[in-house]
Amino acid sequence: MVLVSLFASIAFGLVVDPVPAPRETPVEVVVRGRTSSIKSITIKNVGSNIPLTYAKDHLKNAPGFAWFVSKHYALQTDYQESRAKELLTYLELAYPHYVELFGKEPSNIATTRMAVVYGSSKEKLRTKLEADGIAWDFGGGGITYEGLNIAYNYPSGSLQYHQRYILIHECAHLFQDCLNGTPNTTPSWYYEGIADALAHHVLEESENRITFNVVDKPTINNWYDAGLSIYASQPFKASDILSGKRGGRELGFHLVHYFDTDLDRLLRFRIWRDELFRLNLYGKHQADSDRLIEELFGLSKLDIDFEAWIKARRSSFHYVDWGWEQDGDTLVSYGWPQTGAYSQTDLLFLPKDKAAYDPLIMDYPFHPQSPLVEPVSRGSKEPSVGCLVGFKFNSDSGVVGMALGVDGRSFVKVLVEQRRRLTLDSTDLGGMRQTVDFSPAFVEACSKTFQIGLSIKIAQDALLVTAKAGESHIQTCRGALPLTVDLRKRLMAKTMAVLSRDGRHEIAPYIDDARQMEQSNAPLGVPNRWRCLYLPELYRLYRSAWRLGISVPQSLTTVRQQMLLSASQNRAKQEAVLLAYRKQWSQIVKDVKRSKAKQETISLALRELGNSPL
């Protein structure tokens, strides 16, 4: 998926320019928690003029490759200009979240850009690598060379999500390289885990925005679902990962999210991060990592807490068959399955279960349900689900819809075929098949939007389906499929799925997931999960308390707890709590000075608190 509307609104010339300073290529990103959107951006094509980057003189020009620069990045690629600028826009959207992830910007970022090379194919990238004097076995779609401060990429597959994912992942490594010189001053579970966690993202094409650091989403690679599958068969402890006894991308992803999805854990985790960054021990960080983990969390307690956390996790999606993109709440199929009859992604919810709010379920911006779909509800006597299907890519071809009672590739199907008929099919389970043709008025009603809403109710003796289309004059078509007692029990107690075949289709499932709309009055410009505007101040309190240990005064502990509890409140509440902290700061300083800690420790604790915030 291409950000067509975004790039259509930005005028880019084809003129090759001299390399401008970063301040001459400004970018304005609107940040709402983990979600970024572009307000304005300037990108320049500088041809063969090599920009000043952290790669120094390692990068050379190569036939067919040109340079493009944005504020923070220099991209060398053989792609067309529109694609080059799209890639740079993704990176500028990610930049505030890299800064939040690592705690600060690389030195000299006001004058120096981060270097990214993107070949349009494996062969093109090989040519570029040869020009730079580098050999790589192309085991994946991206690599960041330690010490060279360069991220190399090529499209190792056709999924646009995966191509963005690799770019964002590798540039997390690039950021850490440019910040510290190497990621190997931290354990591999950390530098791979944070890159995977941040790159787990959701694009909303219509909104021109991306949400980063998403735990629970459908597109592959889905490290969340994969890690939970591993845990189910071979349980692991936090200490297994921390010690290197158990490894793998899925495990690092889960340990990072254990730390960064709870604010108290996150702030202690950042102390661990910053101390390892400060120590900068290349390949010799394990002992200090272990010491800090014990100080900050207590390893045995950490194992207990991690076990409780991961046992409470539930993935919403399980990929089954090729292939799916995601645009906000909408899944977009390729519709050409590789191993079965349908492209399939399972929805891991049971109709019989009541919905319960979990902030980590589909933790990306919530889109209101389409009015073409009737209200959905799980956990009732006659639960209902639904979906909005779209045919805009293939207006009259293929089939798309939902499955219920899913057990592998066996299920009851509710499908729209070729935008012409509704099919209800339980023959996989020994039942019946019913087809209802849409009326000419129904087909005409969806000829502008190419969208059809499906509402599905598991009634006492039948599966009732209502299809709706149109904008002002809604057309309706209904179907009913008889249910035996056993078949109904299966539909109630098994998961669901989205299906597609023989075309590129859209489908937004509605399954009563208990998600909530974001607060309209939450603070802007703070790229953290809680949209907490005073996180730096709270972090200083955590660092000061860590220095003091058992000698921390009650005044500091009380203020820290008040700020922690109010961190996800609305802007007015956060500002009131911040003001209260600033008024109490002088007293906290006095109490720290009077604490029973050693004078050296008191000095460190006062340094952590910083200067007066008033």
N, C-alpha and C positions, 0 to 999 in steps of 0.2 A: 504494500500500500504506500502510495506517495502522497506527501503533504501538498497536494495540488493547490488547494485554496491558499495555503500559506505562501507558497512561492509565487503564485500569481499576483499576490499583493505586494511583492518586493521587487523593485526594478533592478535587475542586474544587467550591466553592459557586458559586451564581449571584448572590450578593449583590454589589452594587457597593460597593467600598471606597474610602476616601480613599487618596491616593497614598502608599504606604509607602516608606521609605528603602530603598536597595538591600540593606542588611544585614538588613532585615526580610523579604526574599524570597530566602532562601539557596538555593543549588544545590550538590549534591555530585555531581561527575562522576568516574567511575573511568576513568583513562587508562592504556592499555596501548599504548605506542608511538603509532602514528597512529590507534588505535581508541579511541573513547569510548563509555561507557555511563552512563546516568543511575542513580544510587543514590537520590537524593531531589531534589525540586524544588518550589518554591513559586511559584505564578503567581497574580496578582490581577487581577480585572476592576475597573478604576477608572472605567469609564463615560466621561463627558465631562471628567473631571478631567485636565488636561494635565500630564504628568510633566515633571520637569526633565531636559532632554536637551541634547546637544551642538548640536542644531538651534536652541537658544535660543528666540526667539519666532516662528520662521518657520512653524511648524506650527499650523494652525487646526482647529477642530472642523468636521465636515461631517455632514449628515443620514445616519443609518444607520451611521455609523462610531463605534466605541468604542475605548477604550484598555485594553491589557493590559500588565502589567509583570512581568518576571522580574528576576533580579539585575543583569544587564548590559544589558538591552534594554527598550525601550518600543515596543510594536507598536500601530499604529492600523489597524483593519480593520473591514470590514462582514461578515466571516465569522462563523459561529456560534462560540461559546466553545470548543468542543472543537477546532475547526480552528485557532483562534488559539493555543491552548496547545500544539498540536502543532508549529506553526511556531516558537514560542519555544523549545520543547525542542530542535529541530534546531539553533538558533542557540547555545544554551547548550552543547550537545555540541561545537559547533565552536569555542567561545570559547578553550579552552586551546591549540588549534592556530593560531588567529589570533595569540595572544601569542607562540607559538614562531616563527611565520612572520615576524613583524615585530620580534621581539626585546624587546618591552616592552609594557606596557599604556598606554592613553591616560591623560594626567593627569586627576585628579579623578574617576576611574572609581568611587571609593568613594561618591561622592555623585551622579554624573551618569550617565545611561543613554544608549545609542546608539539613535537613532530609526529605525524601520522602518515603512513604510506598505505595506499589502498589500490591494489591491482584489480582490474576488471575480470581477471581469470588467473588460474594457477600459473599458466605459461607466462602471462604478462608480468606477474609478480616475480617469477624466477628471473626474468630479464632484469628487473629492477634490482633484485638482490645481488645479482652478479656485478652490476655496476657499483654497488656498495661494498663488494668484496665479502659477501655473506653467503653461507650455504645453509639451507634449511630443508628438512625432509618432508615438509608439508603434511605433517600428521594431523593438522586441524586448520581451521579458517583464520587463525590469528596467532601471533607471537610477539612478545615485547622483549627486546634484547636488553638484558641487564648490563648496565654500564654504558650502553650506547644511547639510552633514553629515546628509543624509537619504537613505535608500535606498527607492526606490519599486518596487513589484512588482505584477504581476498574472499569472494563469495563462495564458500564451500558447499552451499546448498541453495535451493531456490526459495525457501521460506524467507520472506522479508523480515519477519520477527527475528529469526535466528541470525540473519545478517546484522541487524541492529544490535542484537544481544552480544555478538562477538565483538563488535566495535566498542560498545560500552564497557564490556568486560576487560578487553585489552587496554583500554585507555584508563581504567582504574589502576592497572599495573603501571602504566606510563606515568600517571600522576604520582604514585608512590615512589617510582624511580626518580622522578624530577624533584621530589620532596626530600628523599633520604639517600639517593644514590643507588639503592637496591631494595627489593622487597625482602631479601633474605636476612634482614635483621629481625624479622618476625617469623613465626611458624607458618608452614605452608597452609595449614587449615585456616589460618587467618587471612593471608593475602589472596588465596583462592576463594575462600568463603565470602569475604567482603565483596570481591569482584563479582562473584556469582549472585550474591544477594542484591547488590545495587542494579545489576544488569537484568534481573527479573523485573520486567517492566510491562506497562500497558500503554499502548498508543491510542489516542482518541483523535482520529483523523479529522472529523468534523469540527472538533474544538481546537485543533492545532496544538495539542498538548500531550505530554508524556508523564506518567506516574512511574517513579523509580522505586527500587527497594520494596517491591510487591512480594508478599509471602505466597499468596494463594491465587493463582491464575491458570488458565487452561493450556496455553501454547507450550510447545516443547522447544528446548529442554525444560522440563518441569522438575526442578531439584526438590521441591517440597513434597510432591506426591512420590517421587522416587525414593527419597530418604525415609518417608513413612513406611513404604513397602519393605525397605531393608530392615527397619526397626521391627516390623511385625514378624519377620522370619529370623532375624539375628539381632536381638536387642543390643544396644551399645550404651555406654555411660559417657558422660562428659569427660571423665578422667581418661577413658580410652582414647578419645580424640586429642585431648590436651597432651598426652604423653607420646602420641604417635603409634600407640598399639593398634588402633583402628584408623583407617584413612579413607579417602574418597571424597569427591566433590559434594555428594549428597550429605555426608556427615558434617563437613565443614559448614555448609549452608545452614544446617539446622542449629549447630552450636552458635554461629554468629547471630541467627535470629532469636535464639534463646536469650542472648545478651541484649540485643538491640530492640526488642519488642516490649520491654519493661523498663521504665525510665530509671528506677533505682539501679537496676543491673547495668543499664547502659552507661550511667555516669561512673560507676565503679570500673566498668570495662574500659572506659576511656582513660582512666588513670593507668590501667595496665598498658594500653596502647601507647600513651605518651611517654611512659617510663621506658618501654622498649625502644621507642623512637629515639629518646634521649641517650640511652646507653649505646645504641647503634653497634651491636655486637654481631658481626657477620658470621652466621653459621654457628654461633656459640651462645645462643639466647635461651636455651632450654632451662638451665638452672634458674636464671632470673625470672623467666616466665612462670616457672613452678612456684618460686618464692612469692611473687606478686599475686598469683591466683590464691595461694593460701592466705596471704594477708588480707586480701580484698573480699574473698568469698568463703574461704574454708573449703577444702577440696571435698571432704566427706559430705558437708551440707550441700555443696554445689551438685554433687551426684544425685542426692535426694531430690533437690528442687528441679533439676533437669529432667529426671525421670517423671516427676509429676507433670511438668510442662509438656513434654513430648507425648505422654499418654493422653493428654487432653486435646491434642491437635487432630484435626480432621481435614483432609484435602477435599476440595469441592469437585475436582476434575481428575479424570484418568484418561489419558490418550490411548486409543485403541488402534485406529487405522488412519492412514494418510488422507488428507493433510489439512491443517487448520491454521488460519491467522486469527487475530483478535483486533477488534476496533471498539474500545470501550466495553460495554456489556454484550456486544454482538460478536459471535464467532463467524468467521468467513471460511467456507470449505473450498478445497480444491476439487472435491467430488470425484476423485479417481482413486478408489481404494486399492491397496496393494495386496491384501491378504483375505479380504472378505467381500461381502456383497455391498457394503456401505462404508464410506468414510464415517468414522465414529469417534466421539468423545463422550465418555460416561460422566453423568452428573451424580455425584456420590451422596445423594439424599434419598431418604425413604418417605413415601407419602404418608405412612402411618405415624411418623414422628412429628411432634410439635416443633416449630421453628424456635430457636433460641439465639439471641444475639451473641456474637463473638466478633470482636474488632479485627480478628485476623482472617475472617471468612471474606474472601473476595475483597481485599483491602485496597481497592482503587475506587475512583469516583463513581457514585451510584447514579444511574440514569432512571428516571421515572418509567413506569410500565406503560406500554402503548395502550391507548384507549380502545384499540381493536381487540384486546385480550381482556376477558372478564377477570374479576378479582380472584387471586389464587390463595389457597390455604392448605397447609398440611396439618396432620394430627387431628382432623375432625372425622366424623362418621363417614362423610363423603368428600374426601380430599380432592382438591383441584389444582392443576398446574397449567402451564400454557407456554406459548412462544410466539414470536413475531418472525415470520420467514420472509425473505426477500429474493427477488429474481432479477435485480437490476443488471447483473453481469451477464446472465443468460435468461432472457425474458420469457422464453417458452420451452425450456429444455430441462431435463433432469427431475429428480425428486428430492424433497427436503422435508424434515419434520422431526418428531420425537419418538423415542422408544420408551416403553414402560415394562416393568418386570424383567429387567435386564439380568441375564446370566451368561456372560461371555458374549457370543454372537447370536444368542437366542432371546427373543423378546416379542412384545406386541408393538406393532408399528402404527403410527398416526402420521400420514404423509400427504403432502400436496404434490401432485404429479403434473409437471409441465404447465403449471398455473391454470390447469383446466379441470381438475377433479380432486376430490378428497378420498383418500383410501384408508380404511381401518382394517388391520390385518393381524389376526392371532393364529394363523396357520402354523407358525413355528411351534406353537404350544398345543396343537391339536384342535384349534378353534376354527373360526370362520373368517371370511374376508368380505368386506363390503366396500363398494365404490359408489360415490355420489358425484355426478357431473355438476360443475358450476354452471349457473345460468349465464346466458350472454350478458345480462346486466351486471352480474357479479364480476365476470372477466373484464368488462369495460370499466367497472368501478376501481379496479386496481391497476389500470393501464397507465396511470400517471406515476404512482409511487412504487408499483410492482411489489407491494407488501400485502401479506395476508396474516391476520391474527388467528391463532388456534387456541381455543379454550377446551381443556380436557378434564372431565369430572369422572371419578371412580364412584359411580352410584352403586346401590345395593345389588342390582342385577344386570347392569349394563355399563359400558364405557360410553359416556356421552360426549360428543365433540361438536363444537360450534366454530365455524370458520367465518370471519368477517373481513370485508374489504371496503375501501372507499374513504372519502374525506368528509364531505358534508352529507352525502346521501349514502349511508352505510348499507351494504348488501350482506345478507346472511345465508349460510348454508349449514345444515345440521346432519349429523350421522350418529348412529348408535350401534354398538357391538355387544351382543349378549355375553354375559359373564357367568360362568359356573362358580360355585363356591370356592373350589380349589384355585381357579384362575384369578379370582378376585383377591384371595389371600396372597398369591404371588405378586400381583401388582402392588399391593399394600406394603409388602415386606422386602421388595427388591428395589435396586436403584434404577435410575433413568438414564437416557442418553440423547444426544443430538445426532441426527443422521443426514447424509447427503450422498448423491450419486449422479454421475453424468452431467456435471455442470458446476459452476462456481456459484454458491448460494450463501445468503446471509441467514443467520438464525440467532435471535436473542431469546434465551430461555428464561422463563419466570417460574420460580419454584418455591416461593415463600422462604427466603433465606434469612429473614429478619435483619437485613442490613438497614442502616440509617443514613439519612442525608447528612452531609457535613454542616457544621454550624455556619450560618451566613455571616456571623459577626466574629468569626475566629480571626486571629492575627494573620496578616500577609507578610511575606518576605522572610519567613523562618522555615528553612528546609528540613524540619524534623517531623517525625510521625505525630507528635502531639501538638504541633503548631504552637510551641511554647516560646514566647518572645524573650524570656529571661534565662534561657538555658546556660549562657556563659556565666552569669552570676551564680546560678545554682551549682554549676560545675566547680567554681572556685570554693564554694562552701564545702563541697564533697572533698576536694583536695586538701583543704585546711583540716577538716575532721580526720582525714586519713593520716595526715602528718601527726596529729595530736594523739590518736589512738584512744586509750581509756581516759586520757586527760582532757578530752574535748568538753568544753563548758555546755551547760544546759541551754543557754541562750542561743548558741549556734545550732544545736541539735533541733531546738523547737522551730526556729525560723526555717531551717532546711526542710523539715517535715511539712510545714505550712506551704512552702513553695512547691514541694513535690506533689502534694495533694491537689494544688490548684493549677498544675501545669497544663491540663487539657481543658480548662474552663474558657469562657469567652474572653474577649480582649479586655473588657472593663474589669472583670475579676482579676485577670492576670496583672493588669496595671496597678490595681489596688494592693495586691500582695507585694508587688515589686516596690511600690512606694513605702509600704510598711517595713520591708527589709532595709531600704536605704535609711529610714529613720532610726532603725535599731543597730545599724552598722557600727557606730562609734561604741556602743555598749558591748557589742560582740568583741570588738578589738580589745577593750579593757578587760573583758573576761578571759580572753585568750592570754593576755599578758599576765594575768593573775593565776593561770592554771598551774598545775603541779608538774607539768612537763619540763624537761631540761631546757635551758635557755636556747641552745642550738635548735631544738625542735620548735620552740615558740617562734623563733626568728623565721624558720621555714614556713610555719603555719601563717604567720602574718604576711609573708611574701606571697603566699597562695591567695590570700584575701585581696591583695592588690591595694590600690589607692581608694580613697573615699568615693563611693558611687554618686554622691550628691552633687 
